[in-house]
Amino acid sequence: MAPRRTRATERDRSRRLLSQNFLVDPAAIARLVHAARPAPDRLLLEVGAGRGQLTRPLADRCPHLVAYEVDPAAGAELARVCAARPNVTHRQADFLTATPPAEAFDVVGNIPWSLTSAVVRWCLAAPGLRAATLLTQLEYARRRSGDYGRWTRLTVLTWPEFGWRLAGRVPRTAFRPVPRVDAGILRVERRPEPLLPASALPAYRRMVEIGFDGVGGSLAASLGRRHPRARLSAALRATRLDPATPVGHVWPEQWLVLFRLLHAR
C-alpha cells in the first residue's frame, strides 16, 4: 500500500512561505546566545524572533533588545513575551524595511533562510553595525567563512572592514519543523580599524571585482588585463601564489598583500 499523503495545513504552508524553522532545542539556543556575546552597553536587534525562544535569553544579557517578527501568528505570542520585559521592544514588521539605528548596534537571529543574502546585505550596509550573529544554512555559513578552503567574492570584497567566521554548527533536529539541512552560526564583525585606509577601499574593491570576473580562469589571468606582466609576476611571487591559482582559493590576506604591492607608489 502506498504511504498516505498528509495534506499540508494552512499553518504549514505559511511556515514554508516565510521560511520558518523555529529553534526549539535549549542547547542550540544557548550556543547561539554564547556566539552572539551580547554587549552589556549596546543596542541589539533580533531578526525573525518567532515566538520568543531566543528573545528571552537575549533580553537577560543586553540593555535594550528590539525583536522583529513579520508573521502575525508568531508575533502574537512574541508580543506577550516582550510585554513582560521592559528592556524589549516588539516590532511587528519586516526587518529588511527597517532603518538602521543611528547608534552602534548588533544583530542576532535565526533568520529565514530564503532571505539570508538580503539580511546579510542589510547588515553590511548599516554604518552602525558592530557585529551580526546569524543562524543560516550550514552550506552558506561555510562558504562565506572560507571553511571549505575557498573564499567568496562578498567575503573578499568586505574583508578589509569585516571579519567572517563560522562560530558553530546546529543540527537540523534542533528546529521545528525539521529542515532538510543543518545550520551554521555565521559571525560577521566590523573591524575596530579597517585593514586599508578608507581612501583605498574603492580601488581594492575594483581589483577584487576584476579578479572574480572569471576571465582566463585564474586570478593572474584576470589581473593581467590591468597590470603590467612583470609587476604582477613579482607581486604573485611575493604573495607566494602560483599564477594558475583559481581565484576562489586566494586567501583574503593574500588579496590585501597583492593590492598593496600592485598599488604601491
C-alpha positions as CSV (number, residue, x, y, z in Angstrom):
1,M,0.0,0.0,0.0
2,A,1.3,3.4,-0.9
3,P,2.0,5.7,2.1
4,R,-0.8,8.1,2.9
5,R,-0.1,11.7,1.9
6,T,-0.8,14.2,4.6
7,R,-2.4,17.4,3.4
8,A,-0.4,20.5,4.3
9,T,-2.3,22.7,6.7
10,E,-2.7,26.5,6.3
11,R,-0.1,26.9,9.1
12,D,2.3,24.5,7.3
13,R,2.0,26.5,4.1
14,S,2.6,29.8,5.9
15,R,5.7,28.4,7.5
16,R,7.1,27.3,4.2
17,L,6.2,30.7,2.6
18,L,8.0,32.5,5.4
19,S,10.9,30.0,5.7
20,Q,10.1,29.5,9.3
21,N,12.1,26.8,11.2
22,F,11.8,27.7,14.9
23,L,14.8,26.9,17.1
24,V,13.5,24.8,20.0
25,D,16.5,22.9,21.4
26,P,17.7,24.6,24.6
27,A,21.4,23.6,24.0
28,A,21.3,25.1,20.5
29,I,19.7,28.3,21.8
30,A,22.4,28.6,24.4
31,R,25.1,28.0,21.7
32,L,23.7,30.8,19.6
33,V,23.4,33.3,22.5
34,H,27.0,32.4,23.5
35,A,28.3,33.1,20.0
36,A,26.4,36.4,19.9
37,R,28.0,37.6,23.1
38,P,25.5,40.5,23.6
39,A,27.3,43.6,24.7
40,P,26.1,45.0,28.1
41,D,26.1,48.5,26.8
42,R,24.8,48.2,23.2
43,L,21.5,48.0,21.4
44,L,20.7,44.6,20.0
45,L,18.3,43.8,17.1
46,E,16.8,40.3,16.8
47,V,15.8,39.2,13.3
48,G,13.0,36.6,12.9
49,A,12.2,36.5,16.6
50,G,9.4,33.9,16.1
51,R,7.6,33.1,19.4
52,G,10.4,34.4,21.6
53,Q,12.5,31.3,22.2
54,L,15.7,33.3,21.6
55,T,14.3,36.6,22.8
56,R,14.2,35.6,26.4
57,P,17.8,34.7,26.9
58,L,19.0,37.6,24.8
59,A,16.9,40.0,26.9
60,D,18.7,38.8,30.0
61,R,22.0,39.9,28.6
62,C,21.5,43.2,26.9
63,P,20.2,46.6,28.0
64,H,17.8,47.1,25.0
65,L,16.5,44.5,22.6
66,V,14.3,45.2,19.6
67,A,12.7,42.0,18.4
68,Y,11.4,41.9,14.8
69,E,8.8,39.3,13.6
70,V,6.8,39.7,10.4
71,D,4.4,36.8,11.0
72,P,1.3,37.9,12.9
73,A,0.6,34.4,14.3
74,A,4.0,34.0,15.8
75,G,4.1,37.7,16.7
76,A,1.1,37.5,19.0
77,E,3.0,35.1,21.3
78,L,6.2,37.2,20.9
79,A,4.2,40.3,22.0
80,R,3.3,38.6,25.3
81,V,7.0,37.7,25.8
82,C,8.1,41.2,25.1
83,A,5.4,42.8,27.3
84,A,6.8,41.1,30.3
85,R,10.3,42.5,29.8
86,P,10.7,46.3,30.0
87,N,14.0,46.3,28.0
88,V,12.4,44.6,25.0
89,T,10.6,46.4,22.1
90,H,8.4,44.2,19.9
91,R,8.2,45.2,16.2
92,Q,5.6,43.5,14.1
93,A,7.4,44.4,10.9
94,D,9.7,43.2,8.2
95,F,13.3,43.7,9.4
96,L,14.5,44.4,5.9
97,T,12.4,47.5,5.7
98,A,13.8,48.9,9.0
99,T,16.0,52.0,9.0
100,P,19.3,51.1,10.7
101,P,19.7,52.8,14.1
102,A,22.0,55.8,14.3
103,E,23.8,54.4,17.4
104,A,26.1,51.4,17.5
105,F,24.2,48.1,17.5
106,D,24.5,44.3,17.0
107,V,22.2,41.9,15.1
108,V,21.4,38.3,16.0
109,G,18.8,35.9,14.8
110,N,17.5,32.6,13.5
111,I,16.8,34.3,10.1
112,P,14.5,33.0,7.4
113,W,16.9,31.0,5.2
114,S,15.4,32.2,1.9
115,L,16.3,35.8,3.0
116,T,19.8,35.1,4.1
117,S,21.5,37.1,1.4
118,A,19.2,40.1,1.9
119,V,19.7,40.2,5.7
120,V,23.5,40.0,5.2
121,R,23.4,42.8,2.7
122,W,21.3,44.9,5.1
123,C,23.8,44.3,7.9
124,L,26.9,45.1,5.8
125,A,25.3,48.4,4.6
126,A,24.4,49.6,8.1
127,P,27.1,52.1,9.3
128,G,26.3,51.5,13.0
129,L,26.5,47.7,12.8
130,R,29.3,46.2,15.0
131,A,28.5,42.5,14.7
132,A,25.9,40.2,13.3
133,T,25.4,36.6,14.5
134,L,23.1,34.8,12.2
135,L,21.8,31.2,12.1
136,T,22.0,30.3,8.4
137,Q,22.1,27.1,6.3
138,L,25.4,25.4,7.1
139,E,26.4,25.5,3.5
140,Y,26.1,29.3,3.4
141,A,28.0,29.9,6.6
142,R,30.8,27.6,5.5
143,R,31.2,29.3,2.1
144,R,31.2,32.8,3.5
145,S,33.7,32.0,6.2
146,G,36.1,30.1,4.0
147,D,35.5,26.9,5.8
148,Y,35.8,24.9,2.6
149,G,39.3,26.4,1.9
150,R,37.7,28.7,-0.8
151,W,36.6,32.3,-0.5
152,T,33.6,34.0,-2.0
153,R,33.5,37.4,-3.7
154,L,31.5,39.0,-1.0
155,T,33.8,37.9,1.8
156,V,36.9,39.1,0.0
157,L,35.3,42.4,-1.0
158,T,34.4,43.2,2.6
159,W,37.4,41.7,4.3
160,P,39.2,45.0,5.0
161,E,36.2,46.1,7.0
162,F,34.6,42.9,8.3
163,G,35.8,39.6,9.7
164,W,33.8,36.4,8.8
165,R,33.9,33.2,10.7
166,L,31.9,30.0,11.4
167,A,31.1,30.2,15.1
168,G,29.3,26.9,15.5
169,R,27.0,24.3,14.0
170,V,23.4,23.4,14.8
171,P,21.8,20.1,13.8
172,R,18.6,20.2,11.8
173,T,16.9,18.3,14.6
174,A,17.1,21.4,16.8
175,F,14.4,23.1,14.7
176,R,10.6,22.6,14.3
177,P,9.6,21.9,11.7
178,V,12.8,20.0,10.9
179,P,14.6,21.4,7.8
180,R,16.4,19.3,5.3
181,V,19.9,20.5,6.2
182,D,21.9,21.5,9.3
183,A,22.6,25.1,10.2
184,G,25.7,27.1,10.8
185,I,26.3,30.1,13.1
186,L,27.8,32.8,11.0
187,R,29.6,35.6,12.8
188,V,30.3,38.9,10.9
189,E,32.3,41.5,12.9
190,R,33.2,45.0,11.9
191,R,36.9,45.6,12.5
192,P,37.8,48.3,15.0
193,E,40.1,49.8,12.3
194,P,39.8,48.8,8.6
195,L,42.8,46.9,7.2
196,L,43.1,49.6,4.5
197,P,42.6,53.3,4.5
198,A,39.1,54.4,3.6
199,S,40.6,56.2,0.5
200,A,42.0,52.9,-0.8
201,L,38.8,50.8,-0.4
202,P,37.2,51.7,-3.8
203,A,40.4,50.7,-5.7
204,Y,40.7,47.5,-3.6
205,R,37.1,46.6,-4.5
206,R,37.7,47.2,-8.2
207,M,40.7,44.9,-8.1
208,V,38.6,42.2,-6.4
209,E,35.8,42.5,-8.9
210,I,38.3,42.2,-11.8
211,G,39.8,39.2,-10.2
212,F,36.5,37.4,-9.7
213,D,35.1,38.2,-13.2
214,G,36.4,34.8,-14.4
215,V,38.3,35.9,-17.4
216,G,41.2,33.5,-18.1
217,G,40.3,31.0,-15.3
218,S,42.8,32.3,-12.7
219,L,43.5,35.4,-10.7
220,A,46.7,36.0,-12.6
221,A,44.9,35.9,-15.9
222,S,42.2,38.3,-14.8
223,L,44.5,40.8,-13.1
224,G,46.9,40.6,-16.1
225,R,44.5,42.7,-18.1
226,R,45.0,45.7,-15.8
227,H,48.6,45.4,-14.5
228,P,52.0,45.1,-16.3
229,R,53.1,41.5,-16.5
230,A,56.4,41.9,-14.8
231,R,54.9,43.8,-11.9
232,L,52.1,41.3,-11.5
233,S,54.5,38.3,-11.6
234,A,56.7,39.9,-8.9
235,A,53.6,40.5,-6.7
236,L,52.4,36.9,-7.1
237,R,55.8,35.6,-6.2
238,A,55.9,37.9,-3.1
239,T,52.5,36.7,-2.1
240,R,53.5,33.0,-2.7
241,L,50.8,32.5,-5.2
242,D,51.0,30.2,-8.2
243,P,49.8,32.1,-11.3
244,A,47.4,29.2,-12.0
245,T,45.7,29.5,-8.6
246,P,41.9,29.7,-9.1
247,V,40.5,33.0,-7.7
248,G,38.4,31.3,-5.0
249,H,41.5,29.7,-3.5
250,V,43.2,33.0,-2.8
251,W,43.1,33.9,0.9
252,P,41.7,37.4,1.8
253,E,45.1,38.1,3.4
254,Q,46.8,37.4,0.0
255,W,44.4,39.8,-1.7
256,L,45.4,42.6,0.7
257,V,49.2,41.9,0.0
258,L,48.6,41.9,-3.7
259,F,46.7,45.1,-3.6
260,R,49.4,46.9,-1.6
261,L,52.1,45.6,-4.0
262,L,50.2,46.4,-7.2
263,H,49.1,49.9,-6.0
264,A,52.3,50.9,-4.2
265,R,53.7,54.2,-5.4
